[in-house]
């Protein structure tokens, strides 16, 4: 035999050429979501994501929500203004400039170094009405000396010496360097012997008052003047003191030439523009207006304003002639002044430059959406208002979801009386009228003056507590159907705690439905908050929310002319609610595509 070998192939499988081509023919290239091989390689989460992204409305809602978050949280950081910044501008406004009254009351001028206030003045009025020539206030005696009609000089008695009497021997002990001459001592003894309480000596008035075993000698000194005439300085630097007014008042009421002297300076009273003016007579013969004498009290609206003699003359002329306006020209130009009368008080007003709040300014380069009724930037308020509305929505949904999951999970797992008790609680909450209750709570917070920031916390708490029954019912229904399945029997067999069975195995199977309900509920919570803020029961000024921004425009005129305040806020609410609803519907269809069919 030769070396002839026969090749033997024990492999029953025949070799196939072009194996790659054969394999490729059996691999699916379909893009359909229900393709068998495709479903095998996609996770459940990826399936939900694929279904969600194919929903155009859901994608639109997602981008709307992203835009709202960027607008509210990032936009507020980029805005050059803050939430409560008030903008002002300089404009012309009718402001009170002066007031005029027909004086029918006594006004007092205090002597230098003396104490004389409104309380002493009131005691003078009482004493004058009683016809008394003296009165006492705080153990101090005052004498009333009538100089002329409606003109009184008030003298205050100051103790200047003590008088002792020892076995008929009188001794005078002066105070504070007061000099007692022999003649004054004789006058004192004469007054004591005759029982008189007061006497005059060298033009001064003295009083003798018994005290203990001795006497107190008092000297009456000028304390104040009480008069109905008004004497105002013609220039700001001129001094109208006690001495000047006393001499001027006596000269006015005398029949002499009307001249008088004070501190070495000569004055004369004359007419100027139909009113009495006191002139300072200079050695050169020049007459300088020094003071104005009138029965009209002309007072500026603020201490910074000084009324010149010419201006007061113009006012008095207009008031006495019954005019309602007049024009006065000064160094700054001519101005028109208006006169209004109320309860015998004439108010002088004029157009003055002042800082005004920029209320309802239309959109401009500085304020893209204008300003609101408080002079605040509308665009910035919308950004900060979005923060409040979105945060309230998310926190409320978190609270209601947490409460609903806990109570619904317990009710669904235990059943029996636990289920019945929790469901009855749910029924009670469902029977409570939601909006009226929230309105009542809002009114109570208004009455209690709750701070705006604390009010937001209460609002979130109330909305969260009142909104959980729906989620609790859904979680309870899902757990009732899941608790008898095989995986739950297995958890019971291995001895897991009840809390782990509920919250680790049952609740995670309900998460998709919870996400859908929470997303759809966000829109409703934002609408509730906006409605309450619109009625003034939600977020309060100065904090902004989209609802209270709209509520600031409450009249037909404002809604027509200031559309740039409320229209953007309304659009933001509309878009935000639509965005959450679109996303919620998209998630529901993605988690359960059969619902769409």
Secondary structure, DSSP 8 states (H G I E B T S, - for coil): ------------S---S-HHHHHHHHS-----TT-HHHHHHS-HHHHHHHHHHT-HHHHHHHHHHHHHHIIIIIHHHH-SS-TT---EEEEEEEEEEEEEEE--S-EEEE-TT----HHHHHHHHHHHHHT-SEEEETTEEEEEEEEETTEEEEEEEEEEEEEEEETTEEEEEESTT----HHHHHHHHHHHHHT-SEEEETTEEEEEEEETTEEEEEEEEEEEEEES-EEEESSTT----HHHHHHHHHHHHSSS-SEEEETTEEEEEEEETTEEEEEEE-TTS-EEEEEEEESEEEEESSTT----HHHHHHHHHHHHTT-SEEEEEETTEEEEEEEEEETTEEEEEEEEEEEEE-TT----SSSTT-B-TTS-BHHHHHHHHHHHHHHHHHHHHHHHHHHHHHHHHHHHHH-HHHHHHHHHHHHHHHHS-HHHHHHHHHHHHHHTT--HHHHHHHHHHHHHHHS-HHHHHHHHHHHHHHTTSHHHHHHHHTT--HHHIIIIIIGGGGHHHHHHHHHHHHHHHHHHHHHHHHTTSSS-TTS--HHHHHHT--SHHHHHH-HHHHHHHHHHHHHHHHHHHHHHHHHHHHH-HHHH-
